[in-house]
Amino acid sequence: MKRHRSYPMLPMIVSILCLSGVQAQSPMEAASQDTPYSVPSDIAWQVAENAGQRKSLNGPKTRVLVRVQAKGGKYLGDDIGGSQVTVRNSHTGELLASGVTSGDSGSVSNSHVPNASSRAIVTPGSPPRIHWLVAGPNSSRFSAEIALERPAMLEVSVFGAIGGLQTAHRAVATQWAVPGNDVEVGVEISGLLVQVLDPPTHMQLPSSASTVPLKAKVAMMCGCPINIGLLWIPSDFNVTAHVRNLGSGAVVAVVPLAFSRSGVSGLYEGSYNVTEPGFYDVTILAVQRSTGNTGAGQVTFFR
């Protein structure tokens, strides 16, 4: 078997050849021509690859549509700020498109329809209730036209929800795209939105105070509410507050937070009794049992 030679200076040679306007040649062309600018066949493929990227803007237009769905939930819509989307060539890293999704979060159907998402929404129970997410004409999406001269593996990276940056997550999906053929990529993003309402960060307690109220609002990554009688029920979530003394670094308490019956969706409450003065931080952690989704919010207080 013929072994190819190794060229340590290959990247620099390729760059010089491209900048000097040397036409990329196939191995057969490079071997058959005897000109001052001919290059070995091993390098010719690399020059052709580089030149192909530089001319990619002239390739057939390919429409890419991206939808971002919360794990166990709906699409990330405008009401939660949508999701940042970046599309690259997975092999070369070339940036092909970027932007933010826009539109509503979709509708839920009790039965499967042809354009339903493949990721069902399951409400725990006996038996569990299964629902299907359906995209309408105005449902959240990011759409762009890219130019490809040949099939390429797309790397689609999403980050959101933009309206909940403290608990935003990132997810990546890959999919082949064929020049001139539209492609739709669905990306699932895990996590929960956790907004700490009490205590506000950097709160100073009066020297006479000993009780710190703990309160947080929890929602699906799509912003979908948690409440009795909805698709996302309070009993499916475990919410705890982890109190740490910043001086010693030790976690001094793990406080379970109970779902509030005030009628406010996703509200969990509790309290902590401070026994010693000092600086503390509180991490409120929410876990969805049925999906494994997690989310956290963090604040500090001192006395």
N, C-alpha and C positions, 0 to 999 in steps of 0.2 A: 504493500500500500504506500502510495506516495505521501510523504510528509511535507507539510508547508513550513516554509522558513519563518523564523521569528524576527520581527522588526520592532525593537524597543522604542525607536523614534517615530513610530507610525502615526500617533495623533498629530505631532507637529508637521510631518510630511503632508498629511491629508489637508491640514489647515492651509499650508503654504500653496499647495496645488490648487485648492478651491479659490483662494484669494487672487492667485495669479491668472485665473481664467482658463486653466487647463481643462479640456473637456474630459469628463469621466468616460472610461472605456471598460468594456467587458473584458474578462480574461482572454478570450479568443482574439479580440481586437488588439489588446495590448501586446500579445505574443506575436501577432502577424505583422505589426508595423515596426519599422526601424527608424524612429525619429528621435531627435534630442529630448523630446518630452515624453516618450514612452515610459511607463512604469511597470514594475513586476506585477504579475497577475494577482498576487496576494494582496497588494495595495489597491489595485484597480477596483475591486469590489467595495473597499472602504470609501474610495473617492465617489463611486456611484451612489453609495448609501447616503453620503453627506449631500451630494448634489440633489438627490431625490427629495431630501427634507427641504432644501432651499427652494425647490420648485413646487412644493406641496400645495401652495396656494392656487395653483392652476389646475388641480385635480377636480373630479366631479364633486358636486355639492351633495353632502350627506346630512340629513336633518337628524339631530340627536335630541331626544326628549327625556328629561330626568324628573322622576317623582320621588320625593322623600317621605317615607312613612314611619311614624313612631312605632316601635315594637309593641304589639298589642293594642295599637291605637290607630288614629287617622293620619291623614297627610299633614305636614307642617304648613299651615296656611298663613295668610296675612295677619290674622288675629294674634299670632304668637311670633311675628316677625319673619317667618319663613326660614330658609336655610341657605347658606352660602354654598355654591356649587363650583367645582373646578374640574375641567375635563382635560386630560393629558394623553399623549401617546405613551402607553405603558412601557414600551421598549426604549424609547429615546428620551422621554421626559419632556418632550415639546408641548408647550401650552397650546391647546386648541380652542378653548372657550372657558369663560367664567362669568358668574353673575349670581343673582339671588332668585329663588323661586317666588312665584306670585300666584295668588288665587285662593279659593276657599279650601276647606279641609276635606271635602268629599262628603258623600252621604252613605248611610248604613242600610243594608238590605238584610232581611231575615233569610233570604234564599240566594243561591249563587246565580249570577248572571254572567254572560260572556265577557264583559269588560271589567269584572270584579278583580281586585287585587288577589294575588295568590296567598297573601298573608291574612288569615282570618283573625277576627277579634273574638276571644272566648271569655265569657263571663262565668266564673266558677259557680257551681251549684250541683244539685242532684236532680236531673242530669245537667251538665254544663250547657249553656246557651251559646250557639255559634252564630256569628254575624259576619257579613261580607262588606268590605269597603269598596264603594263604587265611585269612579271619577266621572264628574260631569264636564261639560264644555268649559267651565270656568274654574275647575279645580286646580289646586296648587301644582305648579310645574316650572321647570326651567327648560327653555328650548333655544337651540342655536343651530346654525348651519356651518359645517366644517368642510374643508376640501381634503379629499384623500385620493392619492393616485393608485393605492393598492390597499388590500385588507390590512387593518391595524387593530391591535388590542387597545381598547380605551380604558383608562383608569379614571373613574369618577369618584372624587372625594367630596364629601358633604360635611358641613359643620353647622350645628344649630341645637336648639332653637335660638335665633338671634335675639328674641325678646326675653331670654333667660340665660344670659351669658355665664353666670356663675355656675350653672349646672349644665351647660351646653356640652354636647358630645360630638365626636368625629367618627365617621364611618367611610369605608372605601369599598367600591365594587368594581369589577373588571368585566368587560364584555367585548367580543369581536365586533367590528364594524366593517361592512363591505361598501366600497365606493358607490354612491348613487342609491343605496338602499337605506331607507329611514330605519332608525333603531330607537327603541325605548328601553331605558334602564331604570329599574326600581331599586332604591337603596333603603334599607331598614336601619333606623338609628335607635339605639337602645337608651335607657335612662329615664329618670323622672325629674320634673321641675320641682325644686324645693326652695321656697322663699321664707326666710326667717323673719317673722313679724315682731317677736319679742324674745329676748331683749334686743333693742337696736344696738348695732355694733358700737364699741367704745363707750358703753354706758357706765357711768359712775354711780354706784349705790350710796345712799346716805349711810353714815356710820351706824345709824340705829337700825337700818334695814337688814333683814336676814333672808328674805325670800325673793328669789328671782323667778318671775313668770317666764315660762317657755311656751312659745307659740309659733307654729309654722303652717304655711299653706302648701299643699302637695297636689300636683297634677300630672297627668301624662305628658310626655314630651311634646305632644301636639297641642297641649293646653286643655285637653278634654277633662272635664270635671269629675271628681270622685264624690259620690253621694249615694244614699240609699235609693234603690229603685232605678239607678242608671246602669249603663253597661259596665262601669268601673265602680265596684262596691267597696265601702270602707274596710270590711273584714278581710279583703285581699291584700291589705297593706299593713306593714309593721313599721311604726315610726318611733325612733328613740333619740334621746338627747345625750350626747357624750360630753361630760364636763371635765375639763382638764386644767390643773393648776400649772400655769406657765413657769412658775418658779422652780418647782420640782420636776415638771414634765410628766407627772403621773395623772392618769384618769381617776378622778375622785368619785365619780358617780356616772351610772348609766340609767337614765330616767325614761321609763316608757311613757309615750304621749298617747292620749286617748282621743278618738274622733269626737269632735264637738257636735252636740245636738242643737246648735244654735240655728241651723239651717244654712250656714255658709258652707259651700262645697269645699272639700279638701282641707278643712281646718282641724289641726291636731294640737292638743294643749296638755300642759303639765306644769310643774314648778320644781325648783331646787332650793334647799336651805343652805345658805352659805355659813360655814362655821368659823372660817378664818379669813382675815383680810389678805388681799393679794390680787394678782392679775390672773384672769381665767379666759379660756376660750370655750365655746360651745359648738359642737358639730352635730347638727340634726340630720340623722340618716334615715332615709325612707327606702323600704324594700317591698317590691310587689311579689308576692309569693308565687303566683301562677306563671309569671314570665321570667322572673329573675331580674327585672329592671331595678336599678338602684339610682339614688340621687342624694345629694348632700348640700347643705348650706352651712356657713360658718360665720360666727360673730364673736366679739370679745366683750368682756365687762370687767370692772374692778371695784374693789371696796377698800 
